[in-house]
């Protein structure tokens, strides 16, 4: 699948954060969701969450920016959802079956109403998907591109046909929030979720109130306020002062000790599904050689590089985290071996070429460490920080040797990373979008053959493709980021993996 806006932002380093961190109702292993509260038998009048940036709107099919999706996710719901282990669970759809490889039949919950009191039916699902496909909304199309047709069989059943077998359709549908068939642009958002829209003061606050008629039970938190605070120091200050109850931090400083020193506050962290990677331009020069790429990987000390991440990080062994379907537990983190790396690289042209590593501003300490370690191994490389527009231009021209970036498998499936970073480029099939020269027909076939409904077969194919890609260093996984939030201790809430 192609990358969504959320994933593109992550790839370009603009925002290293996936959707879901701020849900006041947690994604547990059961559905409906449970609210954050002091205890399940108590209620909170209000929880205020500090957002690092404002939202872009309330049309969920067209608003895919990270924080926008988080807020909308309280109001709207998908057919299926992802639990804390990144596995698909029922949401608005109570069950589903495959009639054949290309046909899915969903049975919908019968006890769901929209906030305006109208019943949720199959017609709403058809309306949502048809509208998104007709308008070719860029943020939603990657998730719906395989859909050929949607039919409302009756009020409680929806049939979705795909153009070919799509084993990650459920994962993709978890990113698609359902609208009412009576949707009208400009009206207040009308969803089925645990919170109703109350007010929006652009650039300042978004206020939601509990949906007391929610089919999963009335939320324990009666009012949710999202307060836009772009400055991290101010977010932390407001948290300590009691002006907000939850605040993300770690982009500019690690304030864990400052937060935990307050008897009323706690720091809670979660390992993400975002993997920082070093991509290489393998279309020319000695970077086309496997042994040279292997030497570059051995030149890097991933523990040291990860230590430069303010929010905290752990070395990565492969292009996906262990929560992602297709993760290969047999692949281990490669340890630094500078002497072996130097010996190999001394025989290459990399010491004499003028190479560049590009990245966006904001990760200078990480980038400087990577460059220093490569130089120590004999690679003549310089760091250039450029804006997003320049990154795209440089990538399209092949005007770079290395790109330090991050990738999020937001559907919870390794096919995301393998199809984007490893598979040979095929624009018509949206494959190899961020592959800059690596090619292996055996790996391509494994990735292609993973697109079957049998999950055991899929896992074997994905794991084998990942193993070969890592052995041949199609890309270098660096680290997996930890996300940290400061939270008032009276709130029972844990951020979910993103």
Secondary structure, 3 states (H helix, E strand, C coil): CCCCHHHHHHHCCCCCCCCCCCCCEECCCCCCCEECECCCCCCECCEEEEECCCCCCCCCCCCCCHHHHHHHHHHCCCCEEECCCCCEEECCEEEEEEEECCEEEEEECCCCECCCCCECCHHHHHHHHHHHHHHCCHHHHHHHCCEEEEEEEECCEEEEEECCCCCCHHHHHCCCCCCCCCCCCCCCCCCCCCEEEEEEECCCEEEEEECCCCCCCCCCECEEEEEECCCHHHHHHHHHHCCCCEEEECCCCCCHHHHHCCCCEEEEEEEEEEEEEEEECCCCHHHHCHHHHHHHHHHCCHHHHHHCCCCCEEECCCCCCCCCECCCCCCCCCCCCHHHHHHHHCCCCCCCCCEEEEECCCCHHHHHHHHHHHHHCCCCEEEEECCHHHHHHHHHHCCCCEEEEEEECCCCECHHHHHHHHCCCEHHHCECCCCCCCCCHHHHHHHHHCCCCCHHHHHHHHHHHHHHHHHCCCCEEEEEEEEEEEEECCCECCCCCC
